[in-house]
Amino acid sequence: MPSNKVVSVEEAVSRIESGMTIAVGGFLSQGDPLTLLRALNRTDARDLTLYSICGGVRDRGIVELVKAGKVRKLVASHIGTTPAVVRALHAGEIEVELVPQGTLAEQLRCGGAGMGGFLTPTGVGTVVAEGKQHVDVDGVTYLLEMAIKTDAALIRAHTGDVWGNLRYRGTGANFNPVCATCAEYVIAEVQNLCSVGEIDPETVHTAGLFVDAVVRSEVDYCGEPISGVR
């Protein structure tokens, strides 16, 4: 295990290539890895498939990649907070697959847990069920939803150490933990960087085992430059 996983943001995103699938943490601007998303936007990577709860908020977040023409498909639960994503969908510039929020979270969790999928009644009898296998158990009909595994994940934590052990704060503990486990290559953006041992092991939310690279957050959740971080 590397003794120090901290790298520049440019080095961290340099491993992301065109055509990759990427899980992106965050929830309506809370916990969005804006530093990583903006660094990715400066690369040549295109034709990306992104999995996230939404497309961002207004002009911040995943929507920045969509506007730059780097996203082929977005799998999300909600795009109503990003008019530019909606416009791109109607213009045929991007494919959008809407998935119930709990289903998407469990698909990502199953991907990280090594499971093939799970049964859920959510979506039965709706457009969500189209093309999916139906399974009856004790008189109840379920949909078989498949696990999601991705090439990479971009996540954000409030505090992390140089080994990649992470702690989230408040609603930052949303999709970030499940995104951290379902990907082959995980980059963690942290606001406060610690040395090994400064974080109580019993309070770690995501173990460094799952994290491949650590970068410092350059902006806050509103996209404004951060000052005074460790």
N, C-alpha and C positions, 0 to 999 in steps of 0.2 A: 504493500500500500504506500503511495507517495506520502512523504512526510509533510508536504505543503502543496495543496491543490490550487492555490491562488495564482491566477494568470490574468493577463490583460483581457479586456472584453473582446478585442480584435482576435486574439489567439483563440479564445473560447469558441467564438462563432465560426472560426475558419474551417471547422470540421463539418459544418452543415453544408450540404450540397443540394443542387437543384433536384427536384423530384422527391425529396425526403418527406416523411410524415413526422409531425411535431406536435407534442402535447404542450399546451401553454396554460400555466396556472393563472390564478386571479379570478375576481368576481366583481364585475361592474366597478372597476378601478381599484378595488381593494386587493392588494397582493399581486397586481400586474407587474411582470418583469419588464418594465418600460426600457431600462437601460439595454437589456439584451435584445428586445424587439427592434430598437432603433439601430443597434449595432448590426443586426441581421439585415436591416433595410439598406445598410451601406455596402453589403456584399453583392456578389453576382448571383447568389442563389435565387432560383425562380421555380415556378411550377410546384409550389409547396402545398401539402395537405395539412391543415391545422385542426386540432381538436381542442376546443375551449368552451367554457360556459357561454361566452358571447363574443361579439366582434370588437369589444372595447366600449368606450364611452365617448360620444361625440367624435372628436378627431384624435383621441389618444388610444394607444394599444394596437391590437391586431389590425384595426382599420387602416393604420399607417402603411402596413404591408399590402393591404388590398388596394389602396389608392396608388401604390407604386407598381401594381401589376405583377406582384410576386406570388400571389395566392391562386392556386387552381381550384381548390375546394376547401370550404369551411364546414366542419361538423360542429354544431353548437346547439344550445337550447333557446337562444334569444338573440336577435339582431336589431331589435327596435331602438336601441340606444345609439346606433351608428347609421345615420341616414346614407352615408356614402357606401356602406356595405349593401344596403337595400337597393340603391341605384345601380351598383355593379351587378347585382343579381338580376334585376330586370333588364339590364343591358346585355346580358349573356356573357359578361366578363368573368364571372365566377360561379361555381356551383355551390349551393348551400344545402346541407342536409340538417334538418331540425330534429333533435332527439330530446325526449323528456329529460329534465335535469337529473333526476335520481337515477335514471337508466344510464345516462352518460357517465356519471360518477362511478357507478358500479361496474360498467364496462372497463373503465380505466383501472379500477381497483383489481378486478379479476385479471387483467393483463399483467399487473405487477405481482399478483399472488400465484401465477402459474396455472390459473384455471382457464378452461375453454370457453365458458360462458355461464349463463344463469337463466332461471325462469322468472318472469314477472307478469302480473296481470295488466300492468300499465300499458295502455295503447291498444288493448284488444278491442276490436270493433271500430277502429279509427284508421286513418291513413298511415299511422305508424306501423300498423300490422301488415301492410301490403308486402308480399314477397317473403314473409318470415314464417318459420315453422311454428305451428300451434301444437301445444302439448296439454292434454287433459290429465289433471291429477285430483283425485277425490271429487270429481264433478266440477272442478274449476278449470277454466281455460287460461293457459299462460302462453306468452311469447318466449321463444328461445332467443335471447340476445347474446351475441358473441362478444368475447373479450377483445379489448383493444390493446395492441402493442405498437409502439412507435419507434422510429429511428432515433429521435432526440426529444428532449423535454427542456423547456425554459421555465424556471420557477423563481420565486422571490421569497426571501425570509427576512424577518426583522433582525435576527442575530444568527451568526454562524461562525464556526472556527475554521482554521486553516485546513483541517481534515474533511470539512464538509458537513459536520454535525450541525443541524439547523433547529432553530426555534422560530415559530410564527407568533404573531401577536394579533389578538382579536379576530376579525373576519379575514385576516390574511391567511388563516388556517382553513381555507376553503378547498379549492381544487389543487392547490400546490402539493399537499402530501400524496395524493393518488397519482398526480403527474410525475412525481419524483420516482415512482417505483415501476412505471410501465414502459420505460424507454431504455434503449441500449446506451445512449449517451446523454447524461444529465448535467446541465449547467445551472448552478444556483447563484442568483444575484442576492447579495446580503447588504443590509444597510449598516449594520454594526459588526465589525470583524474582530474576532477574539483569538487568543492563543489557545492551543489545546489545553484542556483542564479548567478553563474559565467557565465553561458551561457545565452545570451539574448534570451528570449522565442520566439521572432519573427524570430530567426535565426536557431531554432531547425529543423533538417531534419526528424528525427525519434523520436517520443515522447516516453518517458519512459514507457508509458502505455503498449507498445508492448514488452518491454524487461523484461526478468525474472532474468537474472544474468549478472553481469559486471565483466570482468577480465582485467588485464593490459596486453598489448602486450609485449612480451618478445623479439620479433625479428622484424626487418623491412621487407619491401616487398621482399627483396632479401634473407631473412632468416638469416641475420646477427644480433647478439645481439644489442639491443637498449641501449644507454647510454644517460643520461641527460634528461630523460622524467620526467614529474611531477608525 
